[in-house]
Amino acid sequence: MTLAEAGANRPAPTLVSPAMAVEANRARVLQALYDIGPLSRADLARLTGATRATIGTIVLPLLERGLLVEREPAPVAAGGGKPARPLFFSPTSWPIGAVHLRPGRIDTALVSAGGNVLATAQEQFPARTRDAGSVVDAVVRALEAVLPQERDDLVGVGIAVGGMVDSDAGSIVAINLAPGLAGLPLGPLVSERIGLPVFLDLHPRAQALGDRWFGQGRGVPSFASIYTGEAIGVGMVLDGVIHRGPKGSGGEIGHTIVHAGGQQCRCGRRGCWETIATHRWLRSEAGQLGLPAARTMTTGPLARLAAKGHPGADELFERYAYNLALGIANLQQILAPGLFILHGDAVFGGEAFRSAIERNVRAALPPHPGGEPRIAFSELQDRATLLGGAGLVLSHSLQLAV
């Protein structure tokens, strides 16, 4: 092939237009505010390498549109000078709809671009229903309860689903605990009903976005956000970007095999992590030990029984912590996120449970100069997922890194 032929077959390079450059610069400024918090124009100039005049050009329309506001001037240093006025998101700016769909339950919220939850609503539905249309109706009802009548300022809606999803198509692939929703194009159907853009993703990935922008993951380059309880899922942030996989196929950490030939999972396979580290396993073991209220056992009651010295409770408490640590150690060995933020039921085990998980994770790993992994419990609990649903919309609307 000649040089001329190679040039003829090569795709034409995409040039960055002035408009794209403006959007990219705006995204860098907004990302800095999300990652760090309120910053002055001078701070933003230093962080981005831009001039203060350029920063002024970027933030002025954002102030005029009500996305950003100027806060009270910061205290002046001993050297004097004009006091800086930090910029941050308006408490009521850019309202966004957020949905968390789980088997049998729908939570919705109206969230500002700055992460303030302005209104909430809930709906319930039979988890085993085969009437997928009724679930779409319930999602729309819950959204209508929080969305304002005047919707000119609404940016869109983000939906987090507790099951496998096709994030490109906005559809549900499968939910083991709600099989009637398999194949449901939830995103497009809701968008048509409410007349707004709708973005759909896996629940733990949305949860990770909530952690990244509004929780313990702020400013942390890499971490894992793990949901625990009736199922296990993970949202991975690697070098500032959410890992999704093709069409959103990543994150099904609960169905990685940890015990070849082990118990059968709800997914039909054997030895999944979920078979030894979810409520189903915990309740079965509690029943065999004769613990009180075994059929409804969760981590909080188990922790209280263990603290009181109830026979068998302490041993089960340690085994449950070990089983959760097993999958986390595997994640650390493969991707080394370093920080693991646990949500859901595990949080109610308190500091004793957190430290037991961390101890078992570290014991399962060889020493490495990269440092030991840390286990943290969520400070946002279930709201992290709703905040992350809003983050889905913001990431698409503002072209932020996700």
C-alpha positions as CSV (number, residue, x, y, z in Angstrom):
1,M,0.0,0.0,0.0
2,T,1.3,3.4,-1.0
3,L,1.4,6.4,1.3
4,A,-1.4,8.0,-0.8
5,E,-3.5,4.9,-0.5
6,A,-3.0,4.8,3.2
7,G,-4.1,8.4,3.5
8,A,-7.1,7.8,1.4
9,N,-8.2,4.9,3.6
10,R,-7.6,6.6,6.9
11,P,-10.6,8.2,8.6
12,A,-10.6,12.0,8.5
13,P,-9.4,13.4,11.8
14,T,-12.0,15.1,13.9
15,L,-11.1,18.7,14.7
16,V,-12.1,20.3,17.9
17,S,-14.5,23.1,17.1
18,P,-14.6,26.3,19.2
19,A,-18.0,25.2,20.7
20,M,-16.5,21.8,21.7
21,A,-13.5,23.6,23.3
22,V,-15.9,25.7,25.3
23,E,-17.8,22.7,26.5
24,A,-14.6,20.9,27.4
25,N,-13.4,23.8,29.5
26,R,-16.7,24.2,31.2
27,A,-16.7,20.5,32.1
28,R,-13.2,20.8,33.6
29,V,-14.4,23.7,35.8
30,L,-17.5,21.9,36.9
31,Q,-15.6,18.7,37.6
32,A,-13.2,20.5,39.8
33,L,-16.1,21.9,41.8
34,Y,-17.7,18.4,42.2
35,D,-14.4,16.8,43.1
36,I,-13.1,19.4,45.6
37,G,-15.9,21.7,46.6
38,P,-16.4,25.5,46.6
39,L,-13.5,27.2,44.8
40,S,-12.7,30.8,43.9
41,R,-11.9,31.9,40.3
42,A,-8.2,32.1,41.3
43,D,-8.4,28.5,42.6
44,L,-10.0,27.3,39.4
45,A,-7.4,29.1,37.3
46,R,-4.6,27.4,39.2
47,L,-6.2,23.9,39.0
48,T,-7.0,24.1,35.3
49,G,-4.0,26.1,34.1
50,A,-6.3,28.7,32.6
51,T,-6.2,32.4,33.1
52,R,-8.6,34.1,35.5
53,A,-10.1,35.9,32.5
54,T,-10.9,32.6,30.8
55,I,-12.4,31.2,34.0
56,G,-14.5,34.4,34.2
57,T,-15.8,33.8,30.7
58,I,-16.7,30.2,31.6
59,V,-18.5,30.8,34.9
60,L,-20.4,33.9,33.9
61,P,-23.1,32.1,31.9
62,L,-23.3,29.4,34.6
63,L,-24.0,32.2,37.2
64,E,-26.6,33.8,34.9
65,R,-28.4,30.4,34.4
66,G,-28.5,29.8,38.1
67,L,-26.3,26.7,38.1
68,L,-23.6,28.4,40.2
69,V,-23.8,31.0,42.9
70,E,-21.1,33.1,44.7
71,R,-20.7,32.3,48.3
72,E,-19.7,34.8,51.1
73,P,-16.1,36.1,50.7
74,A,-13.4,33.9,52.3
75,P,-11.4,35.4,55.1
76,V,-8.5,37.6,53.9
77,A,-5.0,36.4,54.7
78,A,-2.6,38.6,56.7
79,G,-1.1,40.0,53.5
80,G,-4.4,41.7,52.6
81,G,-5.9,41.8,49.2
82,K,-9.4,41.5,47.8
83,P,-11.4,38.7,49.5
84,A,-12.2,35.8,47.1
85,R,-15.8,34.7,46.7
86,P,-16.0,30.9,46.3
87,L,-18.2,29.5,43.6
88,F,-20.4,26.5,44.1
89,F,-23.7,25.0,43.0
90,S,-26.9,26.8,43.9
91,P,-28.9,24.8,46.4
92,T,-31.9,24.7,44.1
93,S,-30.1,24.8,40.7
94,W,-31.1,22.6,37.8
95,P,-33.6,20.2,39.3
96,I,-33.2,16.6,38.2
97,G,-35.4,13.5,38.6
98,A,-33.8,10.4,40.2
99,V,-35.3,6.9,40.5
100,H,-34.1,3.8,42.3
101,L,-35.9,0.7,41.1
102,R,-35.6,-2.4,43.2
103,P,-37.7,-5.6,43.3
104,G,-41.0,-4.5,44.8
105,R,-40.1,-0.9,45.5
106,I,-39.5,2.4,43.7
107,D,-37.9,5.4,45.3
108,T,-37.8,8.8,43.5
109,A,-36.3,12.2,44.3
110,L,-36.0,15.7,43.0
111,V,-32.3,16.6,43.3
112,S,-30.4,19.8,42.6
113,A,-27.2,19.9,40.6
114,G,-25.4,20.5,43.9
115,G,-26.7,17.3,45.5
116,N,-29.5,18.6,47.6
117,V,-32.5,16.3,47.8
118,L,-35.5,18.6,47.4
119,A,-38.4,16.1,47.5
120,T,-38.9,12.3,47.7
121,A,-41.7,9.8,47.0
122,Q,-42.1,6.0,47.0
123,E,-44.2,3.4,45.2
124,Q,-44.5,-0.3,45.7
125,F,-45.3,-3.1,43.3
126,P,-45.5,-6.9,43.5
127,A,-41.9,-8.1,42.9
128,R,-43.2,-11.2,41.0
129,T,-45.6,-9.3,38.8
130,R,-45.7,-10.2,35.1
131,D,-47.4,-6.9,34.3
132,A,-44.4,-4.8,33.3
133,G,-46.7,-2.0,32.2
134,S,-48.0,-1.5,35.7
135,V,-44.4,-1.1,36.9
136,V,-43.8,1.6,34.3
137,D,-47.0,3.3,35.6
138,A,-45.7,3.1,39.1
139,V,-42.4,4.7,38.2
140,V,-44.2,7.5,36.4
141,R,-46.5,8.1,39.4
142,A,-43.6,8.3,41.8
143,L,-41.8,10.7,39.5
144,E,-44.9,12.9,39.0
145,A,-45.1,13.2,42.8
146,V,-41.7,14.9,43.0
147,L,-41.3,16.7,39.6
148,P,-42.6,20.3,39.5
149,Q,-45.5,21.3,37.3
150,E,-43.3,23.7,35.4
151,R,-40.6,21.7,33.8
152,D,-38.7,24.1,31.6
153,D,-35.7,24.0,33.9
154,L,-35.7,20.2,34.4
155,V,-32.5,18.6,33.0
156,G,-33.8,15.0,32.8
157,V,-34.2,11.8,34.9
158,G,-31.7,9.2,35.9
159,I,-32.9,5.6,36.8
160,A,-30.8,3.2,38.8
161,V,-32.0,-0.5,38.5
162,G,-31.2,-3.2,40.9
163,G,-30.5,-5.8,38.2
164,M,-28.7,-6.4,34.9
165,V,-29.2,-3.6,32.5
166,D,-28.3,-2.5,28.9
167,S,-27.3,1.1,29.7
168,D,-27.0,1.9,26.0
169,A,-30.6,1.0,25.2
170,G,-32.0,2.1,28.6
171,S,-33.5,-1.4,29.2
172,I,-33.6,-4.0,31.9
173,V,-31.8,-7.3,30.9
174,A,-32.8,-9.3,34.0
175,I,-33.7,-9.0,37.7
176,N,-33.5,-12.3,39.5
177,L,-35.9,-11.2,42.2
178,A,-38.3,-9.6,39.7
179,P,-38.2,-11.8,36.6
180,G,-41.3,-10.2,35.0
181,L,-39.2,-7.1,34.2
182,A,-36.7,-8.8,32.0
183,G,-36.3,-7.1,28.6
184,L,-38.3,-4.0,29.7
185,P,-37.2,-0.9,27.8
186,L,-37.8,1.2,30.9
187,G,-35.8,4.3,29.9
188,P,-37.5,5.0,26.6
189,L,-41.0,4.2,28.0
190,V,-40.6,6.6,30.9
191,S,-39.0,9.3,28.7
192,E,-42.0,9.1,26.3
193,R,-44.5,9.4,29.2
194,I,-42.8,12.4,31.0
195,G,-41.3,14.2,28.0
196,L,-37.8,14.4,29.4
197,P,-34.4,12.7,28.6
198,V,-34.0,9.5,30.7
199,F,-30.7,7.7,31.4
200,L,-30.6,4.3,33.0
201,D,-27.8,2.4,34.6
202,L,-27.0,-0.4,37.1
203,H,-27.9,0.4,40.7
204,P,-24.3,0.0,42.2
205,R,-22.8,2.2,39.3
206,A,-25.3,5.0,40.1
207,Q,-24.4,4.4,43.8
208,A,-20.7,4.9,42.9
209,L,-21.5,8.1,41.2
210,G,-23.3,9.3,44.3
211,D,-20.2,8.4,46.3
212,R,-17.9,10.1,43.8
213,W,-19.6,13.5,43.6
214,F,-21.3,13.8,46.9
215,G,-19.9,11.2,49.3
216,Q,-16.7,9.6,50.5
217,G,-15.4,9.1,47.0
218,R,-15.1,12.8,46.3
219,G,-11.6,13.5,45.0
220,V,-10.6,9.9,45.2
221,P,-9.2,8.7,41.8
222,S,-10.1,5.0,42.3
223,F,-12.5,3.2,44.6
224,A,-15.2,0.5,44.7
225,S,-18.8,1.1,45.8
226,I,-20.4,-2.2,46.9
227,Y,-24.1,-2.8,47.7
228,T,-24.8,-5.6,50.3
229,G,-27.9,-7.3,51.5
230,E,-30.3,-9.4,49.4
231,A,-27.8,-9.2,46.6
232,I,-24.2,-7.9,45.9
233,G,-23.2,-5.5,43.2
234,V,-20.3,-3.1,42.6
235,G,-19.7,0.2,40.9
236,M,-16.0,0.7,40.1
237,V,-14.4,4.1,39.7
238,L,-10.9,3.7,38.1
239,D,-8.8,6.8,37.5
240,G,-11.9,9.0,37.8
241,V,-14.0,7.1,35.4
242,I,-16.9,4.7,36.1
243,H,-16.2,1.2,34.6
244,R,-19.2,0.0,32.7
245,G,-18.2,-2.6,30.2
246,P,-20.0,-3.1,26.8
247,K,-23.6,-1.9,27.1
248,G,-23.2,-1.8,30.9
249,S,-22.4,-5.4,31.4
250,G,-19.9,-4.9,34.2
251,G,-20.6,-4.8,37.9
252,E,-22.2,-8.2,38.4
253,I,-19.6,-9.0,41.1
254,G,-22.1,-11.1,43.1
255,H,-22.1,-13.7,40.3
256,T,-18.4,-14.3,40.2
257,I,-17.5,-17.8,41.3
258,V,-15.9,-18.1,44.7
259,H,-16.7,-21.8,45.4
260,A,-16.4,-24.2,42.6
261,G,-19.4,-26.6,42.9
262,G,-20.9,-24.6,45.7
263,Q,-24.5,-23.9,46.4
264,Q,-26.9,-23.1,43.5
265,C,-27.5,-19.4,43.0
266,R,-30.7,-17.7,41.9
267,C,-29.0,-17.1,38.6
268,G,-28.9,-20.8,38.0
269,R,-25.1,-21.2,38.4
270,R,-23.2,-22.6,41.4
271,G,-20.8,-21.1,43.8
272,C,-21.5,-17.4,43.2
273,W,-20.3,-14.9,45.8
274,E,-24.0,-14.2,46.5
275,T,-24.5,-17.8,47.7
276,I,-22.3,-17.1,50.8
277,A,-22.6,-13.4,51.4
278,T,-26.2,-12.3,51.2
279,H,-29.3,-12.4,53.4
280,R,-30.3,-15.8,51.9
281,W,-27.2,-17.5,53.2
282,L,-27.2,-15.5,56.5
283,R,-30.8,-16.6,57.3
284,S,-30.1,-20.2,56.4
285,E,-27.1,-20.3,58.7
286,A,-28.9,-18.5,61.5
287,G,-31.7,-21.0,61.3
288,Q,-29.3,-23.9,61.6
289,L,-27.8,-22.3,64.7
290,G,-31.2,-21.7,66.2
291,L,-30.8,-17.9,66.5
292,P,-33.8,-15.7,67.3
293,A,-35.7,-14.4,64.3
294,A,-33.5,-16.4,61.9
295,R,-36.0,-16.1,59.0
296,T,-35.6,-12.3,58.9
297,M,-32.0,-12.0,60.1
298,T,-29.9,-9.1,58.9
299,T,-26.5,-7.8,59.9
300,G,-27.8,-5.3,62.6
301,P,-29.6,-7.9,64.7
302,L,-26.8,-10.4,64.2
303,A,-24.3,-7.8,65.5
304,R,-26.4,-7.1,68.6
305,L,-26.7,-10.8,69.3
306,A,-23.0,-11.2,69.0
307,A,-22.3,-8.3,71.3
308,K,-24.5,-9.9,73.9
309,G,-22.6,-13.2,73.7
310,H,-25.6,-15.2,72.3
311,P,-24.4,-18.7,71.5
312,G,-23.4,-19.1,67.9
313,A,-24.0,-15.4,67.0
314,D,-20.3,-14.4,67.3
315,E,-19.1,-17.3,65.1
316,L,-21.7,-16.5,62.4
317,F,-20.8,-12.8,62.6
318,E,-17.2,-13.6,61.9
319,R,-18.0,-16.0,59.1
320,Y,-20.3,-13.5,57.4
321,A,-17.5,-10.8,57.6
322,Y,-15.0,-13.3,56.2
323,N,-17.4,-14.2,53.3
324,L,-17.9,-10.6,52.4
325,A,-14.1,-10.0,52.6
326,L,-13.5,-12.9,50.2
327,G,-15.0,-11.2,47.2
328,I,-13.5,-7.8,48.2
329,A,-10.0,-9.3,48.4
330,N,-10.5,-10.7,44.9
331,L,-11.4,-7.3,43.6
332,Q,-8.4,-5.8,45.2
333,Q,-6.1,-8.4,43.7
334,I,-7.4,-7.8,40.2
335,L,-8.0,-4.0,40.1
336,A,-6.6,-2.6,43.4
337,P,-9.1,0.2,43.9
338,G,-7.8,0.6,47.5
339,L,-10.9,2.0,49.0
340,F,-14.1,0.0,49.3
341,I,-17.3,1.9,50.3
342,L,-20.0,-0.5,51.5
343,H,-23.7,0.3,51.3
344,G,-26.8,-1.5,52.3
345,D,-27.2,-4.0,55.1
346,A,-23.5,-4.3,56.0
347,V,-23.6,-0.7,57.4
348,F,-25.9,-1.8,60.2
349,G,-23.2,-4.1,61.6
350,G,-21.4,-1.1,62.9
351,E,-17.7,-0.6,63.5
352,A,-17.2,-4.1,64.8
353,F,-18.4,-5.5,61.4
354,R,-16.5,-2.9,59.4
355,S,-13.2,-3.7,61.2
356,A,-13.8,-7.5,60.9
357,I,-14.3,-7.2,57.1
358,E,-11.2,-5.0,56.8
359,R,-9.1,-7.4,58.9
360,N,-10.1,-10.4,56.8
361,V,-9.5,-8.6,53.5
362,R,-6.0,-7.6,54.6
363,A,-5.2,-11.1,55.8
364,A,-6.1,-12.5,52.4
365,L,-3.7,-10.3,50.5
366,P,0.1,-10.4,50.3
367,P,2.0,-7.3,51.4
368,H,2.5,-4.7,48.7
369,P,4.1,-1.2,48.6
370,G,0.8,0.1,47.1
371,G,-0.6,0.0,50.6
372,E,-3.4,-1.9,52.4
373,P,-7.0,-1.7,51.3
374,R,-9.5,0.3,53.4
375,I,-13.1,-0.5,54.2
376,A,-15.5,2.3,54.7
377,F,-19.2,2.3,55.4
378,S,-21.5,4.7,53.5
379,E,-22.5,7.9,55.2
380,L,-25.2,8.5,52.6
381,Q,-26.9,5.1,52.9
382,D,-29.7,4.7,50.3
383,R,-29.6,8.3,49.2
384,A,-26.3,7.7,47.4
385,T,-28.1,5.8,44.7
386,L,-30.7,8.6,44.1
387,L,-27.9,11.2,44.1
388,G,-26.0,9.0,41.6
389,G,-29.2,8.9,39.5
390,A,-29.0,12.7,39.3
391,G,-25.3,12.3,38.5
392,L,-26.2,10.2,35.4
393,V,-28.1,13.1,34.0
394,L,-25.5,15.6,34.9
395,S,-22.7,13.6,33.3
396,H,-24.5,13.5,30.0
397,S,-25.8,17.1,30.1
398,L,-22.6,18.7,31.2
399,Q,-20.2,16.2,29.6
400,L,-18.5,15.3,32.9
401,A,-16.2,12.4,33.3
402,V,-18.0,9.3,34.5
